[in-house]
Amino acid sequence: MAHRKIGYFDVEGTCYVAKPGRWRGKYVISEDGEEVAEHLCKTLHEDEEQACQEGLTLGITAARQLMKEREGFDPGEE
């Protein structure tokens, strides 16, 4: 699991076994401990690390968009 703070949001990139030998990424975006969004990635990966990275990357993009909608600016990846 990987974690990143984007603006007001905490982004967690994780993954799970989608079928034997295949991993699927997932992200959860939360604010003050409350879940704001969750998404399961569609791509199947052979490697757990790649799946988790995809989840984190897509979660960061989604959190940046949420900040832009809420506050009118994009805080970037950091």
N, C-alpha and C positions, 0 to 999 in steps of 0.2 A: 504494500500500500504506500502511496506517495501522497503528500499533503502540500498545499500551497495556499497562501493568503492572498486574495485579490480584492482590493478595496475593503468593503464590509464583510465579504464572504470568505468562508473556509471551503476549499475544494479538496476532495479526497478522490484520488484515482485508484481504483481497485480492479480486480478481475475475478472470474470464476470459471470453473470447468463447464463448458457448454456441451461438450460430448467428449468421449474418450480421446485424449491427445490433442484437444482443441480448447483454446481459452478465448473468452470474450471479455472485453473491457467494460468498465462501468464507472460512472462518476456520481458523486453526491455533493451537492452544494448546500451549505448550511450558513445560518446567520444567528449568532448568539445561542448556539446549541439547537436551534430549530431547523429542520430540514426544509429547504426552499425548493430544490429540484433534484431529480434523480433521473438518470438515463442509462439504458443498456446499449452498448455499441453493437453494430451489426456485423462487423468484420470478425471472422474467426482467425485466431493466431495459433501457431504451433508452439509459441514460446510465451510463458506466463509474463515475463518482463515486458515484452512488446505489447501485450494486451493491457497491462496496467498503465503503460506509458500512453497508449491511445486514450484510455479513460481519463487520465490526467490532462492530456492535451485538449481533448474536447470539453472537459469541465472548465478549464481555464478560459477557453473561447466563450463558453456560455456565461461564465461569471463576469467576464469583461462586458458582454452584451447587456447583462442585467444591470451592471453599474452605469452603463451608458444610458439605458432607459430610465433608471431611477434618478441618477444625479447629473446626467447630461455630459459626462466625460468618461473616457476610457482610461483606466488607471495603468494600463500596460500589463505585462506578465508578472511584474514584481510588486 
